[in-house]
Amino acid sequence: MKLEEYLEKWVKGEAEEVIEYLAAARIAEEKGLIEVAQALRTIAFEEAFHGAHALVQAGEIKDLKEFIKKRIEAEKEAAKVRHEEASHHDEPWKTLFEYTARDEERHARILEGILKKLE
């Protein structure tokens, strides 16, 4: 397997692990297993860092400002799509879509603030 192919597979695998570990952490927390939840969150962060380190090593983020501009637009688009999706569903999906849409909007605002500091 070529390095680029392996890198793509590796980063996707790490991202999937992060989501799964965080989901398991939520379940553990709901069951009152706070120490288990904390351990699972720590593992999730470490898995995320593995993928992040690989992307940095590969030079995938060449320009920080351009990256942030791209992410601002992606966050705004994600919010728009989630709000639209919420209008097509009943609870509990509607609330989940709306909640995450608001997070995406907040992420865009945070990134806009960061971009201003970089300029």
C-alpha positions in Angstrom: 0.0 0.0 0.0 1.3 3.5 -0.9 2.0 5.9 2.0 -0.8 8.2 0.9 -3.3 5.4 0.8 -2.2 4.2 4.2 -2.4 7.7 5.6 -6.0 8.2 4.5 -7.0 4.8 5.9 -5.1 5.5 9.1 -6.6 8.9 9.7 -10.2 7.7 8.9 -9.7 4.8 11.3 -8.5 7.1 14.1 -11.5 9.4 13.5 -13.9 6.4 13.8 -12.2 5.3 17.0 -12.5 8.8 18.5 -16.3 8.8 17.9 -16.7 5.3 19.2 -14.7 5.9 22.4 -16.6 9.2 23.0 -20.0 7.4 22.5 -18.9 4.7 24.9 -17.8 7.4 27.4 -21.3 8.9 27.2 -22.8 5.6 28.0 -20.4 5.0 30.8 -21.2 8.4 32.3 -25.0 7.8 32.0 -24.4 4.6 34.0 -22.5 6.5 36.7 -19.1 5.0 35.7 -17.3 8.4 35.8 -13.8 6.9 36.0 -14.5 4.7 33.0 -15.9 7.6 31.1 -12.8 9.7 31.8 -10.5 6.9 30.7 -12.5 6.5 27.5 -12.3 10.2 26.8 -8.5 10.2 27.4 -8.2 7.3 24.9 -10.3 9.2 22.4 -8.1 12.3 22.7 -5.0 10.2 22.2 -6.5 8.5 19.1 -7.4 12.0 17.7 -3.8 13.1 18.4 -2.4 10.1 16.5 -4.4 11.2 13.4 -3.5 14.8 13.8 0.2 14.0 14.1 0.0 12.0 10.9 -1.7 14.9 9.1 0.9 17.4 10.3 3.7 15.0 9.3 2.2 14.6 5.8 1.9 18.4 5.4 -1.9 18.2 5.0 -2.5 21.7 6.5 -0.2 23.9 4.5 -1.6 27.3 5.5 -3.3 27.8 8.9 -5.4 30.8 7.8 -6.6 29.1 4.7 -7.4 26.0 6.8 -9.4 28.1 9.2 -11.3 29.9 6.4 -12.2 26.5 4.9 -13.4 25.2 8.3 -15.5 28.3 8.9 -17.4 27.7 5.7 -17.7 24.0 6.5 -19.1 24.7 10.0 -21.6 27.1 8.6 -22.7 24.7 5.9 -23.0 21.9 8.5 -25.2 24.1 10.6 -27.4 25.0 7.7 -27.8 21.3 6.7 -28.6 20.3 10.3 -31.2 23.0 10.7 -32.8 21.8 7.5 -32.7 18.2 8.5 -34.3 19.0 11.9 -37.3 20.3 10.1 -37.9 16.9 8.6 -37.8 14.8 11.8 -39.6 14.4 15.1 -38.1 14.0 18.5 -35.5 13.0 19.6 -33.8 13.5 16.2 -35.1 17.1 15.8 -33.5 18.1 19.1 -30.2 16.4 18.2 -30.0 18.1 14.8 -30.8 21.5 16.3 -28.4 21.1 19.2 -25.5 20.1 16.9 -26.4 22.8 14.4 -26.0 25.4 17.2 -22.7 23.9 18.1 -21.6 24.2 14.4 -22.6 27.8 14.4 -20.6 28.4 17.6 -17.6 26.7 16.1 -17.8 29.0 13.1 -17.9 32.1 15.4 -14.9 30.8 17.4 -12.9 30.2 14.2 -13.8 33.7 13.0 -12.4 35.1 16.2 -9.3 33.1 15.8 -8.9 34.2 12.2 -9.1 37.8 13.2 -6.3 37.3 15.7 -4.2 35.7 13.0 -4.6 38.6 10.5 
